[in-house]
């Protein structure tokens, strides 16, 4: 049995390396494609100016990418601390916690950016399902799918209570309702639409399905506590 386990370890490790390499390649390709718009906001962001950086989509995306090494450093620090305390699944839990925040906060920030008529234009709401999908366009639909994608991907890996697709659907829809309500109450010159809630929740569910391989096993026996010490024999 030990021999079989040792034989299966190298292919599994090689598979992980290949997946990590593909993920890095995909991210690098995405950055290469959008490098032009991002570089337009770079001078403002490097100068620490709010206008032209943190109030633009390009600026927020750029600062999210710049902060990625810091997020990975936080993952490493949390995992190291947990491993020192002999906590099970230290790396998975640390990555899930940081991934939820780093992958969700920028999209929330962008959805809460006020429009040109914020504060003066009356709040608008659309409660007819599927009516606004036509006006969203492919880019708008993809953007809405990504709003809570990181939350749906990492939340069931971290919290066993969320390790089911209906609960992730409820979580995504609930968070989206809060965002749409905030847009309406604050009069941000945005349309609070039921279609946004549906697409956001769908994005969370699709992301959860993508990570199901990891959170299904985590749901059986997750733990943020040190492993119990074995009692001495006899």
C-alpha positions as CSV (number, residue, x, y, z in Angstrom):
1,X,0.0,0.0,0.0
2,X,2.8,2.4,0.8
3,X,4.5,1.5,-2.5
4,X,1.4,2.3,-4.4
5,X,1.0,5.6,-2.6
6,X,4.6,6.6,-3.3
7,X,4.1,5.7,-7.0
8,X,1.0,7.9,-7.3
9,X,2.6,10.9,-5.6
10,X,4.8,12.0,-8.5
11,X,2.0,12.1,-11.1
12,X,-0.2,14.1,-8.6
13,X,2.6,16.5,-8.0
14,X,3.3,16.9,-11.7
15,X,-0.4,17.5,-12.3
16,X,-0.4,20.3,-9.7
17,X,2.7,21.9,-11.2
18,X,1.0,21.8,-14.7
19,X,-2.2,23.4,-13.3
20,X,-0.2,26.1,-11.5
21,X,1.8,26.7,-14.7
22,X,-1.4,27.0,-16.7
23,X,-2.9,29.4,-14.2
24,X,0.2,31.6,-14.2
25,X,0.2,31.5,-18.1
26,X,-3.4,32.5,-18.2
27,X,-3.0,35.3,-15.8
28,X,0.1,36.6,-17.7
29,X,-1.9,36.4,-21.0
30,X,-4.8,38.4,-19.5
31,X,-2.4,41.0,-18.1
32,X,-0.7,41.3,-21.6
33,X,-4.1,41.8,-23.3
34,X,-5.2,44.6,-20.9
35,X,-1.7,46.1,-20.4
36,X,-2.7,49.2,-22.5
37,X,-5.7,50.3,-20.5
38,X,-3.9,49.5,-17.2
39,X,-0.9,51.5,-18.1
40,X,-3.1,54.5,-18.7
41,X,-3.9,54.6,-14.9
42,X,-0.3,53.7,-13.8
43,X,1.0,57.3,-13.5
44,X,-2.0,58.3,-11.3
45,X,-1.7,55.2,-9.1
46,X,2.0,55.4,-8.7
47,X,1.6,59.1,-7.6
48,X,-1.0,58.0,-5.1
49,X,-3.8,60.1,-6.6
50,X,-7.3,59.1,-5.9
51,X,-8.7,60.7,-9.1
52,X,-7.7,58.7,-12.1
53,X,-6.7,55.6,-10.1
54,X,-9.0,54.5,-7.4
55,X,-12.1,55.9,-9.1
56,X,-11.6,54.1,-12.4
57,X,-11.9,50.4,-13.3
58,X,-8.5,50.3,-14.8
59,X,-6.9,51.7,-11.7
60,X,-8.6,49.3,-9.4
61,X,-7.6,46.3,-11.6
62,X,-4.0,47.6,-11.7
63,X,-3.7,48.0,-7.9
64,X,-5.3,44.6,-7.4
65,X,-2.5,43.0,-9.6
66,X,0.2,45.1,-7.8
67,X,-1.1,43.9,-4.4
68,X,-1.1,40.2,-5.5
69,X,2.5,39.6,-4.2
70,X,1.4,41.1,-0.8
71,X,-1.6,38.8,-0.7
72,X,0.6,35.8,-1.4
73,X,2.9,36.9,1.4
74,X,-0.1,37.0,3.8
75,X,-1.1,33.5,2.7
76,X,2.4,32.2,3.4
77,X,2.5,33.9,6.8
78,X,-0.9,32.5,7.9
79,X,-0.1,29.1,6.6
80,X,3.3,29.1,8.4
81,X,1.7,30.1,11.7
82,X,-1.0,27.4,11.4
83,X,1.6,24.8,10.5
84,X,3.6,25.7,13.5
85,X,0.4,25.1,15.6
86,X,0.0,21.8,13.8
87,X,-3.4,22.9,12.2
88,X,-4.8,20.6,9.5
89,X,-5.1,22.0,6.0
90,X,-3.1,25.1,6.9
91,X,-2.3,26.1,3.3
92,X,-5.8,25.5,2.0
93,X,-7.4,27.5,4.7
94,X,-5.0,30.4,4.5
95,X,-5.3,30.6,0.7
96,X,-9.1,30.5,0.9
97,X,-9.3,33.3,3.5
98,X,-7.0,35.6,1.5
99,X,-8.5,34.6,-1.8
100,X,-12.0,35.5,-0.7
101,X,-10.9,39.0,0.3
102,X,-8.5,39.8,-2.5
103,X,-10.7,38.4,-5.2
104,X,-14.0,40.0,-4.0
105,X,-13.1,43.4,-2.5
106,X,-12.0,45.0,-5.8
107,X,-15.2,44.0,-7.6
108,X,-17.3,45.3,-4.8
109,X,-15.3,48.6,-5.0
110,X,-16.0,48.8,-8.7
111,X,-19.7,48.1,-8.4
112,X,-20.0,50.8,-5.7
113,X,-18.3,53.5,-7.9
114,X,-20.7,56.4,-8.3
115,X,-21.8,57.5,-11.8
116,X,-21.7,61.0,-13.2
117,X,-25.2,61.8,-11.8
118,X,-24.7,60.4,-8.3
119,X,-26.7,62.2,-5.7
120,X,-28.7,64.1,-8.2
121,X,-30.3,61.4,-10.4
122,X,-33.2,59.6,-8.8
123,X,-32.5,56.0,-7.7
124,X,-33.5,53.4,-10.3
125,X,-34.5,49.9,-9.8
126,X,-35.4,47.1,-12.3
127,X,-37.4,44.1,-10.8
128,X,-38.3,42.4,-14.1
129,X,-36.1,39.3,-14.5
130,X,-34.0,38.8,-17.6
131,X,-35.0,42.2,-19.1
132,X,-31.6,43.9,-18.4
133,X,-29.5,40.9,-19.8
134,X,-29.9,42.3,-23.3
135,X,-28.5,45.7,-22.4
136,X,-25.6,44.2,-20.3
137,X,-23.7,42.9,-23.3
138,X,-21.0,40.1,-23.1
139,X,-18.6,42.3,-21.1
140,X,-21.2,43.3,-18.6
141,X,-22.3,39.7,-18.1
142,X,-18.8,38.5,-17.6
143,X,-18.1,41.3,-15.2
144,X,-21.2,40.4,-13.1
145,X,-20.2,36.7,-13.1
146,X,-16.9,37.6,-11.6
147,X,-18.2,39.8,-8.8
148,X,-18.6,37.0,-6.3
149,X,-16.7,34.3,-8.2
150,X,-13.8,34.4,-5.7
151,X,-16.2,34.2,-2.8
152,X,-18.0,31.2,-4.3
153,X,-14.7,29.5,-5.2
154,X,-13.0,29.9,-1.8
155,X,-15.8,30.1,0.8
156,X,-16.7,26.4,0.8
157,X,-13.1,25.5,1.0
158,X,-12.8,27.5,4.2
159,X,-16.2,27.0,5.9
160,X,-17.8,23.6,6.0
161,X,-21.2,25.1,6.6
162,X,-21.1,26.6,3.1
163,X,-20.0,23.4,1.3
164,X,-23.1,22.9,-0.9
165,X,-24.2,24.6,-4.1
166,X,-27.6,25.8,-2.7
167,X,-25.8,27.5,0.2
168,X,-23.4,29.2,-2.2
169,X,-26.3,30.3,-4.3
170,X,-27.9,31.8,-1.3
171,X,-24.7,33.5,-0.2
172,X,-24.1,35.0,-3.6
173,X,-27.6,36.2,-4.0
174,X,-27.7,37.6,-0.5
175,X,-24.4,39.5,-0.9
176,X,-25.6,40.8,-4.3
177,X,-28.9,42.0,-2.8
178,X,-26.9,44.0,-0.2
179,X,-24.8,45.6,-2.9
180,X,-27.8,46.5,-5.1
181,X,-29.6,47.9,-2.0
182,X,-26.6,50.0,-1.1
183,X,-26.5,51.4,-4.7
184,X,-30.2,52.3,-4.5
185,X,-30.0,53.9,-1.0
186,X,-26.8,55.9,-1.8
187,X,-28.1,57.0,-5.2
188,X,-24.9,56.1,-7.0
189,X,-26.5,56.7,-10.5
190,X,-26.7,52.9,-11.0
191,X,-29.6,50.7,-11.8
192,X,-30.4,48.2,-9.0
193,X,-31.4,45.3,-11.1
194,X,-32.7,41.8,-10.2
195,X,-30.7,40.5,-13.2
196,X,-27.5,41.7,-11.5
197,X,-28.5,39.5,-8.5
198,X,-29.2,36.5,-10.7
199,X,-25.9,36.8,-12.7
200,X,-23.8,37.5,-9.6
201,X,-25.3,34.4,-7.8
202,X,-24.7,32.3,-10.9
203,X,-21.1,33.4,-11.0
204,X,-20.6,32.3,-7.4
205,X,-22.2,28.9,-8.1
206,X,-20.1,28.3,-11.2
207,X,-16.9,29.2,-9.3
208,X,-18.0,26.8,-6.5
209,X,-18.4,24.0,-9.0
210,X,-14.9,24.7,-10.2
211,X,-13.4,24.2,-6.7
212,X,-15.7,21.4,-5.7
213,X,-12.8,18.9,-5.9
214,X,-11.2,20.6,-2.9
215,X,-14.1,21.6,-0.8
216,X,-16.0,18.3,-0.9
217,X,-13.3,16.6,1.0
218,X,-12.9,19.6,3.3
219,X,-16.5,19.5,4.2
220,X,-16.2,16.1,5.8
221,X,-13.7,17.1,8.5
222,X,-12.6,20.7,8.4
223,X,-10.6,21.9,11.3
224,X,-8.9,25.1,12.4
225,X,-7.7,23.4,15.6
226,X,-4.4,21.7,16.2
227,X,-4.3,18.0,15.6
228,X,-5.0,16.0,18.8
229,X,-1.9,14.3,20.2
230,X,-1.9,10.6,20.1
231,X,-2.1,8.9,23.5
232,X,0.9,6.7,24.3
233,X,0.3,3.0,24.0
234,X,0.0,1.1,27.2
